[in-house]
């Protein structure tokens, strides 16, 4: 299991969003490990992306998007859910992040079900808020370095050859950008 290095995230945000498909997210909680294969992502850049939190300026909420690549950007949304992103960008942009929208559960499925209070595998981690709830990702993970073996990191897993690109979900601007990526079945 090779943890993805910082150089993996030092590329165009869109390229990283596609490249994260098929990679494994690992969450350690004490002696327990839960994980899943990333099957859906969304790219959010900077000045060319009005849907991005970093579009206008740096704030307390988004400042990690301007920080070193390979860090976790976790934010609270709709007053009740966390979303997990990974800071990724090349030198053309000051900020950027990839939202992890869905995973295919792999290890610790019983723990994920308990965390989500559901036995429905199809509905377990098929959305960003469901994913963070299942993996116990919260504001405490804001800024965590995902390139180190810690309580949260990303590793190599499988190669994803067929990728579907579509509009991003739940946004009202920049809707023509096909920056939502899924592994094709």
OpenMM code with the backbone's topology and positions (N, CA, C; nanometers):
from openmm import Vec3, app, unit

residues = "UNK UNK UNK UNK UNK UNK UNK UNK UNK UNK UNK UNK UNK UNK UNK UNK UNK UNK UNK UNK UNK UNK UNK UNK UNK UNK UNK UNK UNK UNK UNK UNK UNK UNK UNK UNK UNK UNK UNK UNK UNK UNK UNK UNK UNK UNK UNK UNK UNK UNK UNK UNK UNK UNK UNK UNK UNK UNK UNK UNK UNK UNK UNK UNK UNK UNK UNK UNK UNK UNK UNK UNK UNK UNK UNK UNK UNK UNK UNK UNK UNK UNK UNK UNK UNK UNK UNK UNK UNK UNK UNK UNK UNK UNK UNK UNK UNK UNK UNK UNK UNK UNK UNK UNK UNK UNK UNK UNK UNK UNK UNK UNK UNK UNK UNK UNK UNK UNK UNK UNK UNK UNK UNK UNK UNK UNK UNK UNK UNK UNK UNK UNK UNK UNK UNK UNK UNK UNK UNK UNK UNK UNK UNK UNK UNK UNK UNK UNK UNK UNK UNK UNK UNK UNK UNK UNK UNK UNK UNK UNK UNK UNK UNK UNK UNK UNK UNK UNK UNK UNK UNK UNK UNK UNK UNK UNK UNK UNK UNK UNK UNK UNK UNK UNK UNK".split()
positions = [
    Vec3(0.0848, -0.1173, 0.0000),
    Vec3(0.0000, 0.0000, 0.0000),
    Vec3(0.0893, 0.1235, 0.0000),
    Vec3(0.0891, 0.1949, -0.1117),
    Vec3(0.1716, 0.3136, -0.1274),
    Vec3(0.0859, 0.4387, -0.1111),
    Vec3(0.1202, 0.5213, -0.0137),
    Vec3(0.0491, 0.6478, 0.0065),
    Vec3(0.0869, 0.7422, -0.1072),
    Vec3(-0.0133, 0.8091, -0.1642),
    Vec3(0.0133, 0.8997, -0.2753),
    Vec3(0.1013, 1.0161, -0.2286),
    Vec3(0.2070, 1.0463, -0.3034),
    Vec3(0.2986, 1.1541, -0.2636),
    Vec3(0.2435, 1.2921, -0.2997),
    Vec3(0.3025, 1.3949, -0.2457),
    Vec3(0.2592, 1.5324, -0.2708),
    Vec3(0.2627, 1.5654, -0.4206),
    Vec3(0.3589, 1.5107, -0.4939),
    Vec3(0.3685, 1.5379, -0.6376),
    Vec3(0.2429, 1.4931, -0.7130),
    Vec3(0.1740, 1.3912, -0.6631),
    Vec3(0.0500, 1.3445, -0.7258),
    Vec3(-0.0522, 1.4585, -0.7310),
    Vec3(-0.0562, 1.5406, -0.6276),
    Vec3(-0.1541, 1.6487, -0.6159),
    Vec3(-0.1053, 1.7796, -0.6779),
    Vec3(0.0201, 1.7838, -0.7216),
    Vec3(0.0795, 1.9049, -0.7799),
    Vec3(0.0602, 1.9077, -0.9310),
    Vec3(-0.0609, 1.8815, -0.9736),
    Vec3(-0.0972, 1.8836, -1.1153),
    Vec3(-0.2293, 1.9577, -1.1281),
    Vec3(-0.2738, 1.9777, -1.2506),
    Vec3(-0.4016, 2.0454, -1.2709),
    Vec3(-0.5101, 1.9765, -1.1893),
    Vec3(-0.5949, 2.0540, -1.1259),
    Vec3(-0.6997, 2.0020, -1.0388),
    Vec3(-0.7897, 1.9021, -1.1119),
    Vec3(-0.8210, 1.9297, -1.2367),
    Vec3(-0.9068, 1.8406, -1.3149),
    Vec3(-0.8375, 1.7068, -1.3385),
    Vec3(-0.7099, 1.7108, -1.3706),
    Vec3(-0.6318, 1.5879, -1.3898),
    Vec3(-0.6281, 1.5059, -1.2613),
    Vec3(-0.6074, 1.5724, -1.1486),
    Vec3(-0.6036, 1.5027, -1.0195),
    Vec3(-0.7400, 1.4412, -0.9887),
    Vec3(-0.8483, 1.5146, -1.0172),
    Vec3(-0.9827, 1.4620, -0.9915),
    Vec3(-1.0054, 1.3308, -1.0668),
    Vec3(-0.9611, 1.3247, -1.1917),
    Vec3(-0.9735, 1.2015, -1.2706),
    Vec3(-0.8806, 1.0934, -1.2157),
    Vec3(-0.7589, 1.1327, -1.1806),
    Vec3(-0.6570, 1.0371, -1.1336),
    Vec3(-0.6902, 0.9769, -0.9977),
    Vec3(-0.7714, 1.0455, -0.9173),
    Vec3(-0.8104, 0.9922, -0.7864),
    Vec3(-0.9106, 0.8773, -0.7974),
    Vec3(-0.9775, 0.8674, -0.9111),
    Vec3(-1.0712, 0.7568, -0.9310),
    Vec3(-0.9940, 0.6254, -0.9263),
    Vec3(-1.0424, 0.5322, -0.8461),
    Vec3(-0.9751, 0.4035, -0.8314),
    Vec3(-0.8719, 0.4009, -0.7189),
    Vec3(-0.8429, 0.5160, -0.6603),
    Vec3(-0.7512, 0.5204, -0.5463),
    Vec3(-0.8303, 0.4858, -0.4199),
    Vec3(-0.7599, 0.4564, -0.3133),
    Vec3(-0.8244, 0.4131, -0.1889),
    Vec3(-0.8098, 0.5193, -0.0809),
    Vec3(-0.9212, 0.5526, -0.0169),
    Vec3(-0.9185, 0.6400, 0.0997),
    Vec3(-0.9146, 0.5496, 0.2226),
    Vec3(-0.8202, 0.5796, 0.3117),
    Vec3(-0.8019, 0.4989, 0.4329),
    Vec3(-0.8231, 0.5890, 0.5536),
    Vec3(-0.9066, 0.5427, 0.6446),
    Vec3(-0.9347, 0.6159, 0.7688),
    Vec3(-0.9061, 0.5225, 0.8860),
    Vec3(-0.8126, 0.5634, 0.9707),
    Vec3(-0.7797, 0.4863, 1.0905),
    Vec3(-0.8475, 0.5504, 1.2107),
    Vec3(-0.9180, 0.4675, 1.2875),
    Vec3(-0.9819, 0.5130, 1.4105),
    Vec3(-0.9351, 0.4175, 1.5192),
    Vec3(-0.8392, 0.4632, 1.5995),
    Vec3(-0.7790, 0.3751, 1.6995),
    Vec3(-0.7103, 0.2596, 1.6297),
    Vec3(-0.7462, 0.1371, 1.6656),
    Vec3(-0.6867, 0.0185, 1.6043),
    Vec3(-0.7655, -0.0286, 1.4826),
    Vec3(-0.8756, 0.0382, 1.4542),
    Vec3(-0.9607, -0.0018, 1.3423),
    Vec3(-0.9274, 0.0785, 1.2169),
    Vec3(-0.9421, 0.0132, 1.1025),
    Vec3(-0.9199, 0.0791, 0.9745),
    Vec3(-1.0427, 0.0586, 0.8872),
    Vec3(-1.0909, 0.1670, 0.8296),
    Vec3(-1.1993, 0.1580, 0.7329),
    Vec3(-1.1500, 0.2198, 0.6030),
    Vec3(-1.1964, 0.1676, 0.4911),
    Vec3(-1.1465, 0.2177, 0.3633),
    Vec3(-1.2464, 0.1920, 0.2516),
    Vec3(-1.2215, 0.2579, 0.1400),
    Vec3(-1.3036, 0.2390, 0.0215),
    Vec3(-1.2340, 0.2937, -0.1008),
    Vec3(-1.2763, 0.2454, -0.2154),
    Vec3(-1.2215, 0.2894, -0.3435),
    Vec3(-1.2996, 0.4121, -0.3903),
    Vec3(-1.2288, 0.5165, -0.4277),
    Vec3(-1.2912, 0.6407, -0.4743),
    Vec3(-1.3538, 0.6153, -0.6121),
    Vec3(-1.4852, 0.6416, -0.6221),
    Vec3(-1.5552, 0.6165, -0.7483),
    Vec3(-1.6206, 0.7421, -0.8076),
    Vec3(-1.6185, 0.8535, -0.7323),
    Vec3(-1.6726, 0.9784, -0.7856),
    Vec3(-1.6014, 1.0974, -0.7220),
    Vec3(-1.5629, 1.1934, -0.8066),
    Vec3(-1.4938, 1.3147, -0.7618),
    Vec3(-1.5489, 1.4363, -0.8362),
    Vec3(-1.5150, 1.5548, -0.7852),
    Vec3(-1.5436, 1.6791, -0.8563),
    Vec3(-1.4269, 1.7744, -0.8384),
    Vec3(-1.3913, 1.8427, -0.9460),
    Vec3(-1.2818, 1.9394, -0.9431),
    Vec3(-1.3355, 2.0800, -0.9196),
    Vec3(-1.2655, 2.1561, -0.8359),
    Vec3(-1.2962, 2.2965, -0.8110),
    Vec3(-1.1646, 2.3734, -0.8151),
    Vec3(-1.1539, 2.4675, -0.9098),
    Vec3(-1.0280, 2.5410, -0.9255),
    Vec3(-1.0360, 2.6776, -0.8569),
    Vec3(-0.9900, 2.7809, -0.9250),
    Vec3(-0.9749, 2.9103, -0.8592),
    Vec3(-1.0416, 3.0197, -0.9421),
    Vec3(-0.9642, 3.1045, -1.0056),
    Vec3(-1.0151, 3.2229, -1.0756),
    Vec3(-1.1038, 3.1905, -1.1956),
    Vec3(-1.0911, 3.0720, -1.2532),
    Vec3(-1.1729, 3.0355, -1.3696),
    Vec3(-1.2965, 2.9541, -1.3300),
    Vec3(-1.3267, 2.9496, -1.1997),
    Vec3(-1.4331, 2.8621, -1.1521),
    Vec3(-1.5214, 2.9311, -1.0480),
    Vec3(-1.6292, 2.9981, -1.0914),
    Vec3(-1.7168, 3.0679, -0.9975),
    Vec3(-1.7843, 2.9767, -0.8953),
    Vec3(-1.7853, 2.8463, -0.9176),
    Vec3(-1.8448, 2.7525, -0.8224),
    Vec3(-1.7489, 2.7155, -0.7094),
    Vec3(-1.6239, 2.7535, -0.7226),
    Vec3(-1.5221, 2.7187, -0.6230),
    Vec3(-1.5294, 2.8111, -0.5014),
    Vec3(-1.5060, 2.7552, -0.3841),
    Vec3(-1.4978, 2.8361, -0.2619),
    Vec3(-1.3838, 2.9362, -0.2698),
    Vec3(-1.2844, 2.9102, -0.3535),
    Vec3(-1.1667, 2.9968, -0.3641),
    Vec3(-1.1806, 3.1027, -0.4732),
    Vec3(-1.2936, 3.1089, -0.5399),
    Vec3(-1.3101, 3.1979, -0.6551),
    Vec3(-1.2856, 3.3453, -0.6228),
    Vec3(-1.3438, 3.3943, -0.5170),
    Vec3(-1.3354, 3.5373, -0.4867),
    Vec3(-1.2084, 3.5758, -0.4108),
    Vec3(-1.1848, 3.5104, -0.2988),
    Vec3(-1.0693, 3.5471, -0.2172),
    Vec3(-1.0452, 3.4411, -0.1112),
    Vec3(-0.9340, 3.4533, -0.0438),
    Vec3(-0.9000, 3.3629, 0.0662),
    Vec3(-0.9804, 3.4025, 0.1894),
    Vec3(-1.0352, 3.3027, 0.2585),
    Vec3(-1.1128, 3.3260, 0.3811),
    Vec3(-1.0672, 3.2240, 0.4858),
    Vec3(-1.1188, 3.2365, 0.6051),
    Vec3(-1.0886, 3.1383, 0.7100),
    Vec3(-1.1338, 2.9989, 0.6668),
    Vec3(-1.2489, 2.9922, 0.6021),
    Vec3(-1.3042, 2.8628, 0.5610),
    Vec3(-1.2181, 2.7956, 0.4542),
    Vec3(-1.1758, 2.8714, 0.3524),
    Vec3(-1.1096, 2.8109, 0.2366),
    Vec3(-0.9577, 2.8219, 0.2358),
    Vec3(-0.8968, 2.8781, 0.3387),
    Vec3(-0.7532, 2.9084, 0.3337),
    Vec3(-0.6654, 2.7874, 0.3039),
    Vec3(-0.7074, 2.6670, 0.3414),
    Vec3(-0.6256, 2.5491, 0.3124),
    Vec3(-0.6206, 2.5212, 0.1621),
    Vec3(-0.7193, 2.5690, 0.0856),
    Vec3(-0.7171, 2.5515, -0.0596),
    Vec3(-0.6002, 2.6269, -0.1224),
    Vec3(-0.5487, 2.7275, -0.0527),
    Vec3(-0.4359, 2.8068, -0.0998),
    Vec3(-0.3042, 2.7546, -0.0409),
    Vec3(-0.3131, 2.6567, 0.0466),
    Vec3(-0.1978, 2.6011, 0.1184),
    Vec3(-0.1328, 2.4908, 0.0339),
    Vec3(-0.0467, 2.4171, 0.0961),
    Vec3(0.0270, 2.3088, 0.0312),
    Vec3(-0.0690, 2.2013, -0.0207),
    Vec3(-0.0415, 2.1498, -0.1410),
    Vec3(-0.1260, 2.0443, -0.1970),
    Vec3(-0.1119, 1.9169, -0.1151),
    Vec3(-0.2142, 1.8308, -0.1248),
    Vec3(-0.2128, 1.7047, -0.0511),
    Vec3(-0.2707, 1.7149, 0.0886),
    Vec3(-0.3327, 1.8290, 0.1197),
    Vec3(-0.3958, 1.8459, 0.2509),
    Vec3(-0.5468, 1.8322, 0.2387),
    Vec3(-0.6110, 1.7998, 0.3502),
    Vec3(-0.7566, 1.7845, 0.3532),
    Vec3(-0.8238, 1.9206, 0.3688),
    Vec3(-0.9246, 1.9442, 0.2877),
    Vec3(-1.0107, 2.0601, 0.3009),
    Vec3(-1.1488, 2.0061, 0.3387),
    Vec3(-1.1847, 2.0216, 0.4659),
    Vec3(-1.3125, 1.9731, 0.5170),
    Vec3(-1.3944, 2.0956, 0.5562),
    Vec3(-1.5151, 2.1010, 0.5050),
    Vec3(-1.6017, 2.2136, 0.5394),
    Vec3(-1.7414, 2.1650, 0.5755),
    Vec3(-1.8118, 2.2485, 0.6492),
    Vec3(-1.9475, 2.2219, 0.6963),
    Vec3(-2.0432, 2.2868, 0.5984),
    Vec3(-2.1475, 2.2165, 0.5589),
    Vec3(-2.2411, 2.2706, 0.4618),
    Vec3(-2.3857, 2.2449, 0.5047),
    Vec3(-2.4749, 2.3303, 0.4627),
    Vec3(-2.6172, 2.3205, 0.4941),
    Vec3(-2.6448, 2.3099, 0.6440),
    Vec3(-2.5504, 2.3540, 0.7262),
    Vec3(-2.5683, 2.3534, 0.8700),
    Vec3(-2.5749, 2.2159, 0.9333),
    Vec3(-2.5353, 2.1114, 0.8572),
    Vec3(-2.5464, 1.9774, 0.9141),
    Vec3(-2.4501, 1.8723, 0.8586),
    Vec3(-2.3783, 1.8990, 0.7508),
    Vec3(-2.2946, 1.7962, 0.6887),
    Vec3(-2.1525, 1.8460, 0.6654),
    Vec3(-2.0580, 1.7530, 0.6697),
    Vec3(-1.9204, 1.7821, 0.6303),
    Vec3(-1.8960, 1.7291, 0.4905),
    Vec3(-1.8083, 1.7946, 0.4176),
    Vec3(-1.7621, 1.7475, 0.2873),
    Vec3(-1.6102, 1.7407, 0.2917),
    Vec3(-1.5554, 1.6369, 0.2288),
    Vec3(-1.4115, 1.6111, 0.2302),
    Vec3(-1.3525, 1.6367, 0.0919),
    Vec3(-1.2528, 1.7251, 0.0873),
    Vec3(-1.1822, 1.7606, -0.0356),
    Vec3(-1.0326, 1.7408, -0.0152),
    Vec3(-0.9612, 1.7316, -0.1257),
    Vec3(-0.8153, 1.7231, -0.1209),
    Vec3(-0.7602, 1.8402, -0.2010),
    Vec3(-0.6711, 1.9180, -0.1406),
    Vec3(-0.6109, 2.0324, -0.2080),
    Vec3(-0.5221, 1.9807, -0.3213),
    Vec3(-0.5494, 2.0309, -0.4423),
    Vec3(-0.4745, 1.9883, -0.5609),
    Vec3(-0.4746, 2.1005, -0.6640),
    Vec3(-0.3581, 2.1285, -0.7179),
    Vec3(-0.3482, 2.2306, -0.8232),
    Vec3(-0.2063, 2.2344, -0.8788),
    Vec3(-0.1934, 2.2943, -0.9960),
    Vec3(-0.0606, 2.3174, -1.0525),
    Vec3(-0.0224, 2.4633, -1.0295),
    Vec3(0.0918, 2.5043, -1.0824),
    Vec3(0.1430, 2.6394, -1.0565),
    Vec3(0.0626, 2.7494, -1.1257),
    Vec3(-0.0282, 2.7150, -1.2177),
    Vec3(-0.1101, 2.8157, -1.2859),
    Vec3(-0.2153, 2.8765, -1.1931),
    Vec3(-0.2516, 2.8045, -1.0876),
    Vec3(-0.3598, 2.8483, -1.0005),
    Vec3(-0.3121, 2.8603, -0.8561),
    Vec3(-0.3684, 2.9585, -0.7848),
    Vec3(-0.3335, 2.9800, -0.6442),
    Vec3(-0.4069, 2.8855, -0.5512),
    Vec3(-0.5177, 2.8276, -0.5992),
    Vec3(-0.6006, 2.7416, -0.5137),
    Vec3(-0.6681, 2.6350, -0.5987),
    Vec3(-0.7125, 2.5310, -0.5314),
    Vec3(-0.7868, 2.4245, -0.5988),
    Vec3(-0.8062, 2.3072, -0.5051),
    Vec3(-0.9145, 2.2326, -0.5277),
    Vec3(-0.9404, 2.1152, -0.4454),
    Vec3(-1.0312, 2.0189, -0.5218),
    Vec3(-1.0226, 1.8926, -0.4820),
    Vec3(-1.1062, 1.7882, -0.5399),
    Vec3(-1.1992, 1.7362, -0.4309),
    Vec3(-1.3300, 1.7460, -0.4562),
    Vec3(-1.4305, 1.6929, -0.3657),
    Vec3(-1.4419, 1.5425, -0.3890),
    Vec3(-1.4347, 1.4650, -0.2814),
    Vec3(-1.4575, 1.3213, -0.2909),
    Vec3(-1.6069, 1.3003, -0.2683),
    Vec3(-1.6784, 1.2598, -0.3734),
    Vec3(-1.8247, 1.2483, -0.3679),
    Vec3(-1.8726, 1.1100, -0.3275),
    Vec3(-1.7996, 1.0044, -0.3654),
    Vec3(-1.8480, 0.8689, -0.3348),
    Vec3(-1.7327, 0.7694, -0.3378),
    Vec3(-1.7494, 0.6636, -0.2592),
    Vec3(-1.6529, 0.5537, -0.2577),
    Vec3(-1.7278, 0.4205, -0.2657),
    Vec3(-1.6544, 0.3167, -0.3012),
    Vec3(-1.7051, 0.1803, -0.2941),
    Vec3(-1.6466, 0.1225, -0.1657),
    Vec3(-1.7291, 0.0921, -0.0648),
    Vec3(-1.6765, 0.0445, 0.0637),
    Vec3(-1.5931, -0.0816, 0.0458),
    Vec3(-1.4839, -0.0886, 0.1195),
    Vec3(-1.3943, -0.2030, 0.1071),
    Vec3(-1.3694, -0.2711, 0.2409),
    Vec3(-1.3208, -0.1951, 0.3372),
    Vec3(-1.2849, -0.2511, 0.4681),
    Vec3(-1.3587, -0.1737, 0.5769),
    Vec3(-1.4073, -0.2459, 0.6784),
    Vec3(-1.4770, -0.1804, 0.7887),
    Vec3(-1.6196, -0.1428, 0.7554),
    Vec3(-1.6826, -0.2202, 0.6699),
    Vec3(-1.8190, -0.1892, 0.6266),
    Vec3(-1.9161, -0.1869, 0.7450),
    Vec3(-1.8997, -0.2781, 0.8387),
    Vec3(-1.9877, -0.2807, 0.9570),
    Vec3(-1.9757, -0.1508, 1.0362),
    Vec3(-1.8537, -0.1000, 1.0499),
    Vec3(-1.8312, 0.0277, 1.1190),
    Vec3(-1.8975, 0.1417, 1.0434),
    Vec3(-1.8835, 0.1412, 0.9104),
    Vec3(-1.9478, 0.2450, 0.8290),
    Vec3(-2.0994, 0.2402, 0.8470),
    Vec3(-2.1557, 0.1204, 0.8465),
    Vec3(-2.3005, 0.1065, 0.8640),
    Vec3(-2.3446, 0.1595, 1.0007),
    Vec3(-2.2667, 0.1300, 1.1019),
    Vec3(-2.2972, 0.1793, 1.2366),
    Vec3(-2.2897, 0.3324, 1.2408),
    Vec3(-2.1844, 0.3882, 1.1812),
    Vec3(-2.1677, 0.5340, 1.1790),
    Vec3(-2.2813, 0.6037, 1.1056),
    Vec3(-2.3359, 0.5376, 1.0038),
    Vec3(-2.4443, 0.5953, 0.9237),
    Vec3(-2.5825, 0.5495, 0.9701),
    Vec3(-2.5849, 0.4557, 1.0619),
    Vec3(-2.7104, 0.4001, 1.1122),
    Vec3(-2.7978, 0.3459, 0.9982),
    Vec3(-2.7331, 0.2654, 0.9127),
    Vec3(-2.8040, 0.2024, 0.8016),
    Vec3(-2.7358, 0.0712, 0.7642),
    Vec3(-2.8144, -0.0218, 0.7145),
    Vec3(-2.7597, -0.1473, 0.6617),
    Vec3(-2.7643, -0.1496, 0.5102),
    Vec3(-2.8152, -0.0435, 0.4502),
    Vec3(-2.8295, -0.0342, 0.3058),
    Vec3(-2.6941, -0.0042, 0.2414),
    Vec3(-2.6289, -0.1057, 0.1851),
    Vec3(-2.4966, -0.0879, 0.1239),
    Vec3(-2.5001, 0.0056, 0.0038),
    Vec3(-2.6074, 0.0007, -0.0742),
    Vec3(-2.6167, 0.0835, -0.1943),
    Vec3(-2.6196, 0.2325, -0.1595),
    Vec3(-2.6735, 0.2651, -0.0438),
    Vec3(-2.6917, 0.4033, -0.0008),
    Vec3(-2.5919, 0.4436, 0.1087),
    Vec3(-2.4896, 0.3639, 0.1301),
    Vec3(-2.3989, 0.3838, 0.2434),
    Vec3(-2.3037, 0.5018, 0.2257),
    Vec3(-2.2355, 0.5098, 0.1132),
    Vec3(-2.1330, 0.6133, 0.0914),
    Vec3(-2.1423, 0.6723, -0.0497),
    Vec3(-2.2649, 0.6908, -0.0981),
    Vec3(-2.2863, 0.7406, -0.2339),
    Vec3(-2.3192, 0.8899, -0.2365),
    Vec3(-2.2522, 0.9651, -0.1552),
    Vec3(-2.2666, 1.1102, -0.1508),
    Vec3(-2.1645, 1.1665, -0.0546),
    Vec3(-2.1224, 1.2914, -0.0738),
    Vec3(-2.0147, 1.3471, 0.0084),
    Vec3(-2.0444, 1.3524, 0.1577),
    Vec3(-2.1684, 1.3848, 0.1953),
    Vec3(-2.2032, 1.3899, 0.3383),
    Vec3(-2.2119, 1.2494, 0.3968),
    Vec3(-2.2635, 1.1554, 0.3201),
    Vec3(-2.2715, 1.0166, 0.3652),
    Vec3(-2.1318, 0.9598, 0.3862),
    Vec3(-2.0422, 0.9932, 0.2944),
    Vec3(-1.9034, 0.9467, 0.3023),
    Vec3(-1.8351, 0.9969, 0.4293),
    Vec3(-1.8474, 1.1261, 0.4574),
    Vec3(-1.7804, 1.1799, 0.5766),
    Vec3(-1.8408, 1.1234, 0.7045),
    Vec3(-1.9710, 1.1013, 0.7038),
    Vec3(-2.0354, 1.0421, 0.8207),
    Vec3(-1.9880, 0.8979, 0.8401),
    Vec3(-1.9835, 0.8198, 0.7333),
    Vec3(-1.9416, 0.6796, 0.7413),
    Vec3(-1.7964, 0.6654, 0.7859),
    Vec3(-1.7106, 0.7579, 0.7407),
    Vec3(-1.5677, 0.7514, 0.7732),
    Vec3(-1.5298, 0.8365, 0.8947),
    Vec3(-1.6277, 0.8981, 0.9590),
    Vec3(-1.6013, 0.9862, 1.0748),
    Vec3(-1.4997, 1.0947, 1.0401),
    Vec3(-1.5242, 1.1641, 0.9311),
    Vec3(-1.4404, 1.2775, 0.8911),
    Vec3(-1.5151, 1.4041, 0.9314),
    Vec3(-1.4458, 1.4927, 1.0027),
    Vec3(-1.5088, 1.6153, 1.0514),
    Vec3(-1.4102, 1.7314, 1.0461),
    Vec3(-1.4489, 1.8435, 1.1079),
    Vec3(-1.3643, 1.9636, 1.1059),
    Vec3(-1.2269, 1.9389, 1.1665),
    Vec3(-1.2135, 1.8373, 1.2519),
    Vec3(-1.0832, 1.8045, 1.3102),
    Vec3(-0.9826, 1.7601, 1.2037),
    Vec3(-1.0316, 1.7237, 1.0861),
    Vec3(-0.9442, 1.6766, 0.9781),
    Vec3(-0.9068, 1.7876, 0.8801),
    Vec3(-0.9570, 1.9073, 0.9045),
    Vec3(-0.9226, 2.0223, 0.8200),
    Vec3(-0.7711, 2.0439, 0.8251),
    Vec3(-0.7068, 2.0411, 0.7094),
    Vec3(-0.5629, 2.0660, 0.7007),
    Vec3(-0.4751, 1.9447, 0.7247),
    Vec3(-0.5330, 1.8279, 0.7504),
    Vec3(-0.4523, 1.7066, 0.7720),
    Vec3(-0.3720, 1.6776, 0.6453),
    Vec3(-0.2448, 1.6426, 0.6626),
    Vec3(-0.1575, 1.6089, 0.5510),
    Vec3(-0.1857, 1.4655, 0.5085),
    Vec3(-0.2473, 1.4495, 0.3919),
    Vec3(-0.2878, 1.3184, 0.3418),
    Vec3(-0.1731, 1.2411, 0.2783),
    Vec3(-0.0543, 1.3018, 0.2726),
    Vec3(0.0619, 1.2338, 0.2136),
    Vec3(0.1437, 1.1597, 0.3187),
    Vec3(0.0941, 1.1561, 0.4401),
    Vec3(0.1630, 1.0879, 0.5500),
    Vec3(0.0746, 0.9766, 0.6059),
    Vec3(0.1379, 0.8737, 0.6608),
    Vec3(0.0648, 0.7642, 0.7232),
    Vec3(0.0117, 0.8143, 0.8576),
    Vec3(-0.1148, 0.8562, 0.8552),
    Vec3(-0.1776, 0.9097, 0.9765),
    Vec3(-0.3193, 0.8522, 0.9858),
    Vec3(-0.4099, 0.9248, 1.0457),
    Vec3(-0.5461, 0.8738, 1.0612),
    Vec3(-0.6289, 0.8849, 0.9336),
    Vec3(-0.5777, 0.9549, 0.8327),
    Vec3(-0.6493, 0.9721, 0.7069),
    Vec3(-0.5476, 0.9915, 0.5953),
    Vec3(-0.5555, 0.9068, 0.4917),
    Vec3(-0.4642, 0.9203, 0.3779),
    Vec3(-0.5219, 0.8494, 0.2560),
    Vec3(-0.4563, 0.8691, 0.1410),
    Vec3(-0.4998, 0.8108, 0.0139),
    Vec3(-0.3862, 0.7240, -0.0403),
    Vec3(-0.4222, 0.6050, -0.0918),
    Vec3(-0.3217, 0.5131, -0.1460),
    Vec3(-0.3570, 0.4725, -0.2889),
    Vec3(-0.2601, 0.4121, -0.3540),
    Vec3(-0.2861, 0.3488, -0.4830),
    Vec3(-0.3808, 0.2333, -0.4611),
    Vec3(-0.4572, 0.1969, -0.5605),
    Vec3(-0.5465, 0.0816, -0.5475),
    Vec3(-0.5638, 0.0152, -0.6833),
    Vec3(-0.6647, 0.0597, -0.7582),
    Vec3(-0.6903, 0.0000, -0.8891),
    Vec3(-0.6777, 0.1067, -0.9966),
    Vec3(-0.6575, 0.0642, -1.1189),
    Vec3(-0.6554, 0.1583, -1.2308),
    Vec3(-0.7954, 0.1712, -1.2866),
    Vec3(-0.8398, 0.2922, -1.3025),
    Vec3(-0.9721, 0.3154, -1.3589),
    Vec3(-0.9556, 0.3594, -1.5034),
    Vec3(-1.0042, 0.2798, -1.5948),
    Vec3(-0.9828, 0.3099, -1.7358),
    Vec3(-1.0991, 0.3856, -1.7985),
    Vec3(-1.2213, 0.3546, -1.7579),
    Vec3(-1.3376, 0.4207, -1.8175),
    Vec3(-1.3938, 0.5236, -1.7199),
    Vec3(-1.3860, 0.6504, -1.7616),
    Vec3(-1.4308, 0.7607, -1.6770),
    Vec3(-1.5437, 0.8350, -1.7478),
    Vec3(-1.6482, 0.8638, -1.6724),
    Vec3(-1.7599, 0.9426, -1.7239),
    Vec3(-1.7465, 1.0837, -1.6678),
    Vec3(-1.7519, 1.1846, -1.7552),
    Vec3(-1.7487, 1.3249, -1.7133),
    Vec3(-1.8884, 1.3834, -1.7309),
    Vec3(-1.9322, 1.4585, -1.6300),
    Vec3(-2.0641, 1.5214, -1.6359),
    Vec3(-2.0607, 1.6516, -1.5563),
    Vec3(-2.1705, 1.7288, -1.5593),
    Vec3(-2.1737, 1.8525, -1.4802),
    Vec3(-2.1648, 1.8224, -1.3304),
    Vec3(-2.1099, 1.9173, -1.2566),
    Vec3(-2.1005, 1.9013, -1.1119),
    Vec3(-2.2391, 1.9083, -1.0486),
    Vec3(-2.2504, 1.8495, -0.9313),
    Vec3(-2.3792, 1.8341, -0.8638),
    Vec3(-2.4026, 1.9487, -0.7652),
    Vec3(-2.5231, 2.0009, -0.7617),
    Vec3(-2.5635, 2.0951, -0.6584),
    Vec3(-2.5053, 2.2347, -0.6662),
    Vec3(-2.4648, 2.2776, -0.7852),
    Vec3(-2.4122, 2.4137, -0.7994),
    Vec3(-2.5045, 2.4925, -0.8924),
    Vec3(-2.4952, 2.6251, -0.8849),
    Vec3(-2.5815, 2.7099, -0.9670),
    Vec3(-2.5041, 2.7911, -1.0694),
    Vec3(-2.3708, 2.7950, -1.0569),
    Vec3(-2.2874, 2.8667, -1.1530),
    Vec3(-2.1848, 2.7687, -1.2106),
    Vec3(-2.1283, 2.8047, -1.3250),
    Vec3(-2.0280, 2.7207, -1.3927),
    Vec3(-2.0813, 2.5794, -1.4165),
    Vec3(-2.2087, 2.5719, -1.4485),
    Vec3(-2.2737, 2.4412, -1.4646),
    Vec3(-2.2359, 2.3709, -1.5955),
    Vec3(-2.1743, 2.4413, -1.6870),
    Vec3(-2.1353, 2.3781, -1.8142),
    Vec3(-2.0005, 2.3067, -1.8054),
    Vec3(-1.9290, 2.3282, -1.6960),
    Vec3(-1.7999, 2.2602, -1.6785),
    Vec3(-1.8273, 2.1144, -1.6429),
    Vec3(-1.7757, 2.0236, -1.7215),
    Vec3(-1.7952, 1.8799, -1.6979),
    Vec3(-1.6843, 1.8295, -1.6059),
    Vec3(-1.6903, 1.8727, -1.4801),
    Vec3(-1.5835, 1.8425, -1.3846),
    Vec3(-1.6274, 1.7476, -1.2739),
    Vec3(-1.7337, 1.6741, -1.2967),
    Vec3(-1.7728, 1.5626, -1.2100),
    Vec3(-1.7271, 1.4380, -1.2831),
    Vec3(-1.6545, 1.3512, -1.2108),
    Vec3(-1.5984, 1.2318, -1.2733),
    Vec3(-1.6383, 1.1070, -1.1952),
    Vec3(-1.6774, 1.0033, -1.2708),
    Vec3(-1.7175, 0.8764, -1.2109),
    Vec3(-1.6489, 0.7631, -1.2850),
    Vec3(-1.6270, 0.6538, -1.2141),
    Vec3(-1.5801, 0.5321, -1.2795),
    Vec3(-1.7000, 0.4690, -1.3492),
    Vec3(-1.6826, 0.4378, -1.4751),
    Vec3(-1.7876, 0.3721, -1.5521),
    Vec3(-1.7957, 0.2249, -1.5154),
    Vec3(-1.9170, 0.1741, -1.4970),
    Vec3(-1.9355, 0.0325, -1.4593),
    Vec3(-1.9088, -0.0598, -1.5767),
] * unit.nanometer
topology = app.Topology()
chain = topology.addChain("A")
for resn in residues:
    res = topology.addResidue(resn, chain)
    for name in ("N", "CA", "C"):
        topology.addAtom(name, app.Element.getBySymbol(name[0]), res)
